[in-house]
Amino acid sequence: MGTLNSKILNRKILMWYKVKELSAEKLCVSQISKKLNLHRSTIKRYLGMNEEEFLSSNSYKRVFNYKLDDYEKFIHSRLETHPYLSSAQIHDRLKEFYNDFPNINPKTVYNYVQRIRCKYNIPKSEEDLTRRYDKIPDSPFGKYAQVDFGERYLQDDNGKYIKVYFFAMVFCRSRCKFTYFQQTPFTTKTTIYAHELAFEYFGGIPHRIIYDQDKVLIHSENLGDYILTSAFNSFVNQNGFKVSFCRKSDPESKGKVENVVKYVKNNFLKGRTFKNITILNQEGKSWLSRTGNGKRHATTQDIPAEAFKQEIPHLLPYLGTPTIEEEKMHEYHVKKDNTINFRSNYYSLPTGTYQGVGTTVFIEIVDNVINIYNKESGKTITSHTLCIERGKHIVNKSHKQDRSIGIDKLEDKILGYLGKNDLLRSYLENLHHKNPKYYRDNLNYLINHMKEYNPKLLNESIQLCLERSVYNARNIIEVASSKSRIESNLSTEVYHNTSITSEIIYADIIPEKSNIQTYNELFK
């Protein structure tokens, strides 16, 4: 604190000198006030004192205390650990951890957070890009709600990254929100269950709900006519609400829930430690009460929880009880030819889905359609109509490799991301010379996976492969993955899914006794 006060006093004496200097240049009080952004009375007071009088006056010695000084240590520790947190998130964390936290204006918190950033030199590490939407008239109470899904990685107490998926519903008029979290991608059944939890939370059902064209809800679409999945169609008919679906790539149609998804990611989930899914849902409800629905909305200037009281009389009744059938998404191994074997038939996947031994995907059957999901991201990879015959190979032509793009353009993509350095050019030349038949496959594989790692890490992995004369794009990604895990201390186990060739791994280790220390030595 002493250092900070010293800085404040130095700024004050510097300002006094500037006032005297500008006055000597024949600037009037108003001109000095505008130039230095000081009040006219302060300028006059400074001009009426010599240096000795100024240094002995209260104008110089006085240092103000701040309302949030008692919370400085808490705020500093949060910003030190998660420098990307906004002042709104800090405000929420303060209310979460201090039950007696006073009712303070958000602007006060913002100013104090900026002061702490300046004091400890903690710049904000990233900026959030906000999409803008056109202003539309307010909808009637109880008439419309919007639904969307999101996902985000959280770290647990051991530093391991856990992927969580969430469902969000928001009423268009009051902006009252609901969220539900789970650890697997949403299926039709879990989506219906999330709806029922939302209806129970709100105490009723909106007359119409707006959605994306999501495969867990829609069986097919034909020029604006939508065929719902049988389970979701029964649920809609049973509860009496109507549904609307946005055009593809048209987020403006449901911009309110898009903003809610970003709000959940960047205010509630960002910087939060994952304990288990039950606790996360409990924390989510507390956040809704405290901040999501308890804080004044920037656009409407209403508190959503208060505004929602006007929605309640207009809602359809919800008479059910949230229930869900026990179900697990089926996990299947991906073969080297980018197919899966399901019920004695082979179904194609996009080129590059196979990422070595142990690559798996999630499968869900909905109305005779196989939906295949990426195990890591939960995104839909592809869908196929279920084949009732056996021994068939069901192929989507779009999954075949696109050879319309020239080799030089593929190389340019890689060089553009990793940098046009001699090391990379040398590696690509040797890769082409050693494996000309599979050169395009290697380039495509590297392009599909390179943005998962930073360029510096990939260049180090390429250098290692070049030194060991190992020319395969999959090896580069595997080395980068193993190196990333070791450097980040995210796991104390060896990355067993590597298929890297003997020139790199087996040159230095005995396969039966692989351990993390060997990797540490390899990557020094």
ZANU-129857 format. One line per 10 residues: number of its first residue (from 1); for each residue x, y negated, z of C-alpha. Coordinates in steps of 0.5 Angstrom, whole numbers, plus 500, padded with zeros to 3 digits. Each point is the difference from the previous one (the first is absolute). Example, Ala and Ser with C-alpha at 12.3 -4.5 7.8 and 13.67 -1.06 7.14 Angstrom:
<atoms>
1 = 525,509,516 | 502,493,498
</atoms>
This chain:
<atoms>
1 = 500,500,500 | 506,495,502 | 502,501,492 | 494,498,498 | 499,494,504 | 507,498,498 | 498,501,493 | 493,495,501 | 504,495,503 | 505,500,495
11 = 495,499,495 | 497,494,504 | 506,496,500 | 501,502,493 | 493,497,498 | 502,494,505 | 506,498,495 | 496,501,494 | 495,495,502 | 505,495,502
21 = 504,501,493 | 493,499,496 | 499,494,504 | 507,497,498 | 498,502,493 | 494,495,501 | 494,505,500 | 494,498,504 | 497,504,505 | 495,503,496
31 = 505,502,494 | 504,503,506 | 494,504,502 | 498,503,494 | 508,502,498 | 501,503,507 | 493,502,501 | 500,497,507 | 494,496,503 | 501,492,500
41 = 500,500,507 | 506,505,501 | 504,496,495 | 499,493,503 | 502,503,507 | 506,503,497 | 502,493,497 | 499,497,507 | 505,504,503 | 508,501,499
51 = 503,506,500 | 502,500,508 | 493,498,501 | 497,506,496 | 504,505,503 | 498,499,507 | 492,499,498 | 495,505,500 | 499,500,492 | 507,504,500
61 = 500,504,506 | 493,502,500 | 499,508,498 | 493,502,499 | 498,507,502 | 495,504,496 | 494,504,502 | 503,507,497 | 506,499,504 | 498,506,504
71 = 499,505,494 | 507,498,497 | 503,506,501 | 494,504,498 | 500,496,493 | 508,501,499 | 500,507,501 | 494,501,495 | 503,496,495 | 507,503,501
81 = 497,507,499 | 495,498,494 | 502,493,497 | 495,500,495 | 494,500,505 | 496,493,499 | 498,496,505 | 493,502,500 | 503,507,501 | 504,498,506
91 = 493,496,503 | 497,507,499 | 505,504,504 | 500,495,506 | 493,501,501 | 501,507,499 | 505,501,505 | 498,494,505 | 493,501,503 | 501,493,503
101 = 502,497,494 | 497,493,499 | 496,497,495 | 505,496,496 | 499,497,493 | 503,504,494 | 504,494,498 | 504,500,507 | 502,507,499 | 502,499,493
111 = 504,494,502 | 503,504,506 | 502,506,495 | 503,495,495 | 504,497,506 | 503,507,502 | 502,502,493 | 504,494,500 | 503,501,507 | 502,507,499
121 = 501,499,492 | 495,505,498 | 497,499,493 | 494,503,498 | 503,506,496 | 494,500,494 | 494,497,498 | 494,502,498 | 497,499,493 | 492,498,501
131 = 496,501,494 | 494,495,499 | 493,501,499 | 495,495,497 | 495,497,505 | 493,503,500 | 493,498,503 | 499,504,507 | 496,506,500 | 494,501,504
141 = 501,503,507 | 500,508,500 | 500,500,492 | 507,502,498 | 506,504,503 | 506,502,496 | 505,506,501 | 507,502,499 | 506,504,502 | 507,499,502
151 = 506,503,502 | 506,498,504 | 507,503,503 | 501,500,507 | 506,502,504 | 499,504,507 | 504,500,506 | 505,504,497 | 501,495,494 | 496,505,495
161 = 496,497,495 | 493,503,500 | 495,498,494 | 493,498,503 | 494,499,495 | 494,495,502 | 493,499,498 | 497,493,501 | 493,497,499 | 498,492,501
171 = 494,497,499 | 500,494,495 | 496,495,504 | 503,500,507 | 507,504,498 | 499,505,506 | 504,505,499 | 501,508,501 | 506,504,500 | 502,508,500
181 = 507,503,500 | 502,507,498 | 506,504,498 | 498,503,494 | 497,497,493 | 493,499,500 | 495,505,498 | 493,500,498 | 498,503,507 | 505,495,504
191 = 497,494,496 | 493,502,502 | 502,501,507 | 504,493,500 | 493,497,497 | 496,503,506 | 505,497,505 | 500,493,497 | 492,500,500 | 500,503,508
201 = 505,494,501 | 496,495,497 | 493,503,502 | 497,500,493 | 501,500,493 | 501,495,494 | 495,500,495 | 506,501,494 | 507,502,501 | 505,498,495
211 = 506,505,498 | 506,501,495 | 499,506,495 | 503,505,505 | 500,507,498 | 498,502,507 | 493,497,499 | 499,500,492 | 500,506,496 | 500,497,493
221 = 498,493,497 | 497,499,493 | 500,492,498 | 498,498,507 | 496,506,502 | 503,503,506 | 498,508,502 | 502,500,507 | 503,506,503 | 494,505,503
231 = 502,499,507 | 501,492,500 | 493,500,496 | 497,504,505 | 502,495,506 | 498,494,496 | 493,503,499 | 500,502,507 | 502,493,503 | 496,496,495
241 = 505,495,498 | 502,498,492 | 507,500,497 | 504,496,495 | 507,502,497 | 505,495,498 | 503,500,493 | 507,503,500 | 505,495,501 | 495,495,503
251 = 502,498,507 | 496,494,500 | 494,503,500 | 501,502,507 | 505,495,502 | 498,500,507 | 502,507,502 | 506,499,496 | 502,495,505 | 498,504,506
261 = 505,506,498 | 505,495,499 | 498,497,507 | 500,507,503 | 507,502,497 | 504,493,502 | 496,498,506 | 499,507,504 | 504,505,497 | 506,496,498
271 = 506,501,506 | 495,505,504 | 503,507,503 | 496,506,498 | 498,504,506 | 495,505,497 | 494,499,496 | 495,500,506 | 504,494,503 | 500,496,493
281 = 493,500,500 | 499,498,507 | 505,494,499 | 496,499,493 | 494,499,504 | 503,495,505 | 503,496,494 | 493,499,497 | 497,498,506 | 506,495,502
291 = 502,498,493 | 497,503,494 | 493,498,502 | 502,496,506 | 504,494,497 | 497,494,496 | 500,502,492 | 504,495,496 | 495,500,495 | 493,500,503
301 = 503,496,507 | 495,505,503 | 502,506,505 | 498,506,497 | 497,504,506 | 496,494,501 | 498,499,493 | 498,507,500 | 494,499,505 | 496,497,494
311 = 502,506,496 | 497,505,505 | 492,499,499 | 501,501,492 | 504,506,500 | 497,507,498 | 499,505,506 | 506,505,501 | 497,506,504 | 505,505,499
321 = 506,502,504 | 507,500,497 | 502,507,499 | 506,504,495 | 501,507,498 | 506,503,502 | 504,499,493 | 508,500,498 | 502,498,493 | 503,506,497
331 = 508,499,499 | 503,504,493 | 507,500,498 | 502,497,493 | 504,504,495 | 506,498,496 | 495,499,494 | 496,495,504 | 494,504,501 | 496,504,505
341 = 498,507,501 | 492,499,502 | 496,506,500 | 504,504,495 | 500,494,495 | 506,494,499 | 498,493,500 | 504,495,497 | 503,494,504 | 504,494,498
351 = 507,501,498 | 505,498,506 | 495,503,505 | 504,506,501 | 506,497,505 | 504,506,502 | 498,506,504 | 495,499,505 | 496,495,496 | 493,500,502
361 = 493,497,499 | 493,499,503 | 494,503,496 | 493,499,501 | 494,503,497 | 494,495,499 | 494,502,495 | 504,505,496 | 506,495,499 | 507,501,503
371 = 503,494,503 | 507,500,501 | 504,495,505 | 507,498,501 | 502,503,507 | 504,494,502 | 496,494,497 | 493,503,500 | 498,497,493 | 497,504,495
381 = 505,503,495 | 495,503,495 | 493,504,500 | 498,506,496 | 493,503,499 | 500,507,503 | 501,506,496 | 496,506,501 | 504,505,496 | 507,503,502
391 = 507,499,497 | 499,494,496 | 504,494,500 | 496,493,501 | 504,494,497 | 499,493,500 | 504,497,494 | 501,494,503 | 505,504,505 | 505,501,494
401 = 506,496,500 | 499,494,496 | 506,500,495 | 498,494,496 | 504,496,505 | 508,500,497 | 505,502,504 | 504,493,500 | 493,497,503 | 500,505,506
411 = 508,499,501 | 498,492,500 | 495,502,506 | 505,503,504 | 506,495,498 | 495,495,502 | 498,502,507 | 507,503,502 | 504,495,496 | 504,500,494
421 = 507,502,503 | 505,505,497 | 499,505,506 | 493,501,497 | 502,500,493 | 505,505,501 | 495,505,504 | 495,499,494 | 505,502,495 | 502,506,503
431 = 493,502,502 | 499,499,492 | 506,504,498 | 499,506,505 | 492,501,499 | 498,497,494 | 494,504,499 | 497,498,507 | 503,493,500 | 493,497,499
441 = 497,504,506 | 506,497,504 | 498,493,498 | 493,501,502 | 501,503,506 | 505,495,503 | 495,494,497 | 494,504,504 | 504,500,507 | 505,495,500
451 = 496,494,503 | 499,504,506 | 507,498,502 | 504,494,500 | 505,499,494 | 506,500,504 | 498,507,503 | 499,503,493 | 506,497,498 | 504,503,505
461 = 497,507,499 | 501,499,493 | 508,499,501 | 500,506,505 | 497,504,494 | 505,497,495 | 506,502,505 | 497,507,500 | 498,501,493 | 493,501,501
471 = 496,498,495 | 492,501,502 | 495,494,501 | 497,504,506 | 507,501,503 | 500,493,501 | 493,499,503 | 502,506,505 | 506,497,502 | 497,493,501
481 = 494,503,504 | 505,504,504 | 505,493,501 | 494,496,502 | 497,505,505 | 507,500,503 | 502,493,500 | 493,498,503 | 500,506,505 | 493,502,498
491 = 501,507,501 | 506,504,504 | 498,506,495 | 504,501,493 | 495,499,494 | 499,507,498 | 496,499,494 | 506,498,496 | 502,504,494 | 506,496,499
501 = 506,504,496 | 506,504,503 | 505,494,498 | 497,495,505 | 497,504,506 | 503,507,500 | 507,497,499 | 500,498,507 | 496,504,504 | 498,508,501
511 = 492,500,498 | 498,504,506 | 503,495,505 | 498,493,497 | 499,495,505 | 500,492,500 | 507,499,502 | 502,503,493 | 496,495,497 | 503,495,504
521 = 507,502,498 | 497,500,493 | 497,493,499 | 506,496,504
</atoms>
